[in-house]
Amino acid sequence: MAEFDETFDWVVVGCGGGSMSSALLMRKAGKSVVILEKSPYAGGTTSKSGGVIWMPANPFMEPGEDSVEQGVTYLDAVVGDTSDAPGSTPEKRRAYIVEGRKMIDFLVREGVQLERASTFWPDYYDELPGGCKSSRTVVAKVFDKNELGDWAPKLRPGMMEVKARLDDGMKLAFAKRSWKYRMVFAKIAAGVVLGKLRGQHWVTAGAALQGRMLKATIAAGVDIRLRHAVDELIVEDGKVVGVVTIKDNKPWRVGARLGVLVNAGGFARNQEMRDKYMPGTRTEWSMTNESDTGDMHRAMEKIGGVLAQMDEMVGFQMTRAPGWEKDYVAPGAQAVTAKPHAILVDQSGVRYLNEGGSYEEYCERMVKRDKVVPAVPSWAILDQTYMDLYPLANAGQGKKIPENWTSSGYLKKADTIEELAKLIGVEPATLRATVDRFNGFVDAGEDADFHRGERAYDQFLGDILVEGRDRSLGKIETGPFYAVDIVPGDVSTYGGVVTDVNARVLKSDGSVIEGLYATGVSAASPMGRVYPGAGASVGPSLTFGWIAAKHAAGLGNQVL
Ligand SMILES: Cc1cc2nc3c(=O)[nH]c(=O)nc-3n(C[C@H](O)[C@H](O)[C@H](O)COP(=O)(O)OP(=O)(O)OC[C@H]3O[C@@H](n4cnc5c(N)ncnc54)[C@H](O)[C@@H]3O)c2cc1C
């Protein structure tokens, strides 16, 4: 009989997305809960993130705008063949939508204020059956961290610590050219000044979500312990009955009467695991939090859990402007090559992908291309019109280019495409031909090679002040011309243990490891090998954490 230093009903490893949705439900059911978190912060990468939850037919959509069936149809279409993606099954995809909507209602009842992220944030493959051209996205309302009292400094800092909705923040790039967005900017600036005067500490995006979740979780009486890493699961008669953490530098055994939920993130910060599962990618290109080291992937595998989809990451293209290593969230480059007057080429000067579209797919294509033609890094090729109209890394459009961008060699600049080609080590005739071919597509209004600009999502990423395909397509013709490198960064890994429809961890023979649940990127994604839309990581983490708690507490269909 295992002996413990203390025992709870529900033991959660990691304080990420699903940890707190599960903890809130367990407390509502009258159970005791402890969350053991390795880092000095609560919130995980979820707190650093956009905090977007992708949820079809969510309660913030208009009546009749979407349905569970449309969502299921889309997920089935986008995920496709799952013979090599056991983390995704038809039952899990349906459960995600059916239960996810209920989970959102539950969080709102628990005081976590949520809202629609935007009315225009299309699915990443909106052209597929059931795809949505408006928006299935949900976020938390901006949050004043002061509401957390003593816990405020313990919330992992977010990407945007201002009183601004994420949707508005993303449109600031257009403030120079549009009165509408200038007004948005003015409102945000006024909010910053007022906030300072009133002593408020506004956070938005992921930190607002995790701040609100943390507030509700603490109020519900959940015991959250920071700096309590777990690296071992305690098994008795084939059942997980507890975990080993560290307390006062000594092993501390915590028993779990109803089960253990692992919500310990991925392995983006573990180079050894990356070399094994995702060769050619680097920890330093990851925007995840530093604790994302795959400890629990290994602990779960050790007791019979099966790892799957380990070669998948939620790639997010990045450009390495001087100082990028020191940035809390390095400058993503998704909106760079997706804008008009910009393309991406490999090291031979050839285009090889749709520069719009899902960041996950973009980076996957970079890594794949690199196996045939060197493509890590690839080059973004831009013209002066691009530089005048749009931002690059952390420099706003039309702004003076930082001196060290050229002196460090980061930004290559030349009067002609041929000279630019020489600067990046590409055959001039090849780059010239690539640019001419692309410009021809722009004239024809159709990218015959990669169909860029055809999806609603490509247009979302483009220049929203113009209409149709011009949002995405624009000629590269006005010198001088520029090139910067683009690498396949990431915002998460996407592989982990295989779980069933109730988030229980499975063994290789398909049987369940009793007492062990996993959610978030500790589990192989229920989205298989694709990223269906904004929020396809945080959404499953919250939903399957909640489903796990429901199952472990034996709640069935009872609504709490
Ligand atoms: C800049 C950025 C923007 C993003 N935007 C979005 C978005 O809008 N929507 C979306 O869906 N995804 C987004 N992502 C991806 C998303 O944030 C992650 O995939 C997701 O947050 C992972 O959530 P999780 O609950 O699995 O883990 P996390 O939120 O990372 O939580 C895991 C926790 O476990 C802890 N932990 C790790 N090991 C141990 C251990 N051994 N013992 C105890 N604790 C441990 C970690 O410290 C961490 O706190 C974004 C990511 C970034 C970086």
The ligand as an ORCA input file, in Angstrom:
! r2SCAN-3c Opt
* xyz 0 1
  C       3.028     34.039    -28.274
  C       2.089     32.864    -28.284
  C       0.781     33.017    -28.730
  C      -0.087     31.921    -28.750
  N      -1.405     32.125    -29.026
  C      -2.277     31.091    -28.926
  C      -3.667     31.313    -28.994
  O      -4.144     32.441    -29.064
  N      -4.499     30.223    -28.929
  C      -4.009     28.940    -28.810
  O      -4.789     27.986    -28.794
  N      -2.683     28.725    -28.680
  C      -1.820     29.758    -28.683
  N      -0.490     29.543    -28.460
  C      -0.045     28.161    -28.147
  C      -0.530     27.845    -26.742
  O      -0.225     28.912    -25.897
  C       0.034     26.558    -26.136
  O      -0.039     25.505    -27.055
  C      -0.819     26.214    -24.920
  O      -0.863     27.333    -24.065
  C      -0.346     25.016    -24.177
  O      -1.198     24.928    -23.059
  P      -1.091     23.812    -21.973
  O      -2.255     23.978    -21.088
  O      -0.896     22.505    -22.616
  O       0.295     24.131    -21.235
  P       0.839     25.425    -20.522
  O      -0.120     26.543    -20.530
  O       2.192     25.712    -21.046
  O       0.965     24.958    -19.011
  C       1.825     23.926    -18.622
  C       2.366     24.222    -17.238
  O       3.019     23.060    -16.735
  C       4.162     23.460    -16.030
  N       5.077     22.303    -15.929
  C       5.925     21.829    -16.885
  N       6.570     20.737    -16.421
  C       6.127     20.532    -15.158
  C       6.437     19.578    -14.163
  N       7.348     18.608    -14.370
  N       5.824     19.658    -12.953
  C       4.911     20.644    -12.727
  N       4.586     21.592    -13.630
  C       5.179     21.521    -14.843
  C       4.692     24.625    -16.833
  O       5.550     25.428    -16.061
  C       3.394     25.336    -17.219
  O       3.033     26.303    -16.272
  C       0.382     30.638    -28.370
  C       1.672     30.492    -27.869
  C       2.526     31.601    -27.821
  C       3.896     31.413    -27.264
*
